[in-house]
Amino acid sequence: METLREQEPWLFEESVREEKTKQLMLLPVCEHEQLLELAEFDIQMALKALC
């Protein structure tokens, strides 16, 4: 939640214009670490992360 507040503060506004919205995802930064990176949703990246 802290990452979202820092990088995408508009998510916590009471009303958000539709044109401002976007899909986001959290991706691992490195295979052997627990660090996650916030990124815009990309189906290919999501599938790669799942595999």
ChimeraX commands (.cxc) that place a marker at each C-alpha (Angstrom):
marker #1 position 0.00,0.00,0.00 radius 0.5
marker #1 position 2.87,2.39,0.72 radius 0.5
marker #1 position 4.24,1.86,-2.78 radius 0.5
marker #1 position 0.85,2.64,-4.28 radius 0.5
marker #1 position 0.48,5.79,-2.17 radius 0.5
marker #1 position 3.95,6.99,-3.21 radius 0.5
marker #1 position 3.80,6.16,-6.93 radius 0.5
marker #1 position 0.08,6.44,-7.70 radius 0.5
marker #1 position -1.50,8.82,-5.16 radius 0.5
marker #1 position -4.54,9.36,-7.43 radius 0.5
marker #1 position -5.71,5.85,-6.42 radius 0.5
marker #1 position -6.58,7.20,-2.98 radius 0.5
marker #1 position -8.63,10.17,-4.16 radius 0.5
marker #1 position -12.37,10.04,-3.51 radius 0.5
marker #1 position -13.23,10.48,-7.17 radius 0.5
marker #1 position -11.00,9.69,-10.10 radius 0.5
marker #1 position -11.70,10.62,-13.70 radius 0.5
marker #1 position -12.04,7.54,-15.90 radius 0.5
marker #1 position -9.39,8.74,-18.36 radius 0.5
marker #1 position -6.88,8.87,-15.48 radius 0.5
marker #1 position -7.35,5.22,-14.48 radius 0.5
marker #1 position -5.05,2.44,-15.58 radius 0.5
marker #1 position -4.40,-1.19,-14.72 radius 0.5
marker #1 position -1.40,-1.88,-12.53 radius 0.5
marker #1 position 0.46,-4.99,-11.40 radius 0.5
marker #1 position 3.22,-5.88,-9.00 radius 0.5
marker #1 position 6.16,-7.78,-10.51 radius 0.5
marker #1 position 9.11,-9.40,-8.76 radius 0.5
marker #1 position 12.30,-7.36,-9.20 radius 0.5
marker #1 position 14.52,-10.44,-8.96 radius 0.5
marker #1 position 13.64,-14.13,-8.94 radius 0.5
marker #1 position 15.34,-14.78,-5.60 radius 0.5
marker #1 position 14.16,-11.70,-3.70 radius 0.5
marker #1 position 10.86,-10.62,-2.19 radius 0.5
marker #1 position 11.04,-7.10,-3.70 radius 0.5
marker #1 position 8.17,-6.08,-5.97 radius 0.5
marker #1 position 7.98,-3.37,-8.60 radius 0.5
marker #1 position 4.79,-1.50,-9.50 radius 0.5
marker #1 position 4.19,-1.46,-13.26 radius 0.5
marker #1 position 1.43,-0.80,-15.74 radius 0.5
marker #1 position -0.37,-4.03,-16.60 radius 0.5
marker #1 position 1.12,-5.89,-19.54 radius 0.5
marker #1 position -0.31,-9.34,-20.35 radius 0.5
marker #1 position 3.01,-10.66,-21.69 radius 0.5
marker #1 position 4.92,-9.53,-18.60 radius 0.5
marker #1 position 2.25,-10.99,-16.34 radius 0.5
marker #1 position 2.38,-14.37,-18.08 radius 0.5
marker #1 position 6.19,-14.38,-17.97 radius 0.5
marker #1 position 6.12,-13.65,-14.22 radius 0.5
marker #1 position 3.69,-16.53,-13.66 radius 0.5
marker #1 position 5.89,-18.98,-15.54 radius 0.5
marker link #1:1,2 radius 0.2
marker link #1:2,3 radius 0.2
marker link #1:3,4 radius 0.2
marker link #1:4,5 radius 0.2
marker link #1:5,6 radius 0.2
marker link #1:6,7 radius 0.2
marker link #1:7,8 radius 0.2
marker link #1:8,9 radius 0.2
marker link #1:9,10 radius 0.2
marker link #1:10,11 radius 0.2
marker link #1:11,12 radius 0.2
marker link #1:12,13 radius 0.2
marker link #1:13,14 radius 0.2
marker link #1:14,15 radius 0.2
marker link #1:15,16 radius 0.2
marker link #1:16,17 radius 0.2
marker link #1:17,18 radius 0.2
marker link #1:18,19 radius 0.2
marker link #1:19,20 radius 0.2
marker link #1:20,21 radius 0.2
marker link #1:21,22 radius 0.2
marker link #1:22,23 radius 0.2
marker link #1:23,24 radius 0.2
marker link #1:24,25 radius 0.2
marker link #1:25,26 radius 0.2
marker link #1:26,27 radius 0.2
marker link #1:27,28 radius 0.2
marker link #1:28,29 radius 0.2
marker link #1:29,30 radius 0.2
marker link #1:30,31 radius 0.2
marker link #1:31,32 radius 0.2
marker link #1:32,33 radius 0.2
marker link #1:33,34 radius 0.2
marker link #1:34,35 radius 0.2
marker link #1:35,36 radius 0.2
marker link #1:36,37 radius 0.2
marker link #1:37,38 radius 0.2
marker link #1:38,39 radius 0.2
marker link #1:39,40 radius 0.2
marker link #1:40,41 radius 0.2
marker link #1:41,42 radius 0.2
marker link #1:42,43 radius 0.2
marker link #1:43,44 radius 0.2
marker link #1:44,45 radius 0.2
marker link #1:45,46 radius 0.2
marker link #1:46,47 radius 0.2
marker link #1:47,48 radius 0.2
marker link #1:48,49 radius 0.2
marker link #1:49,50 radius 0.2
marker link #1:50,51 radius 0.2
view
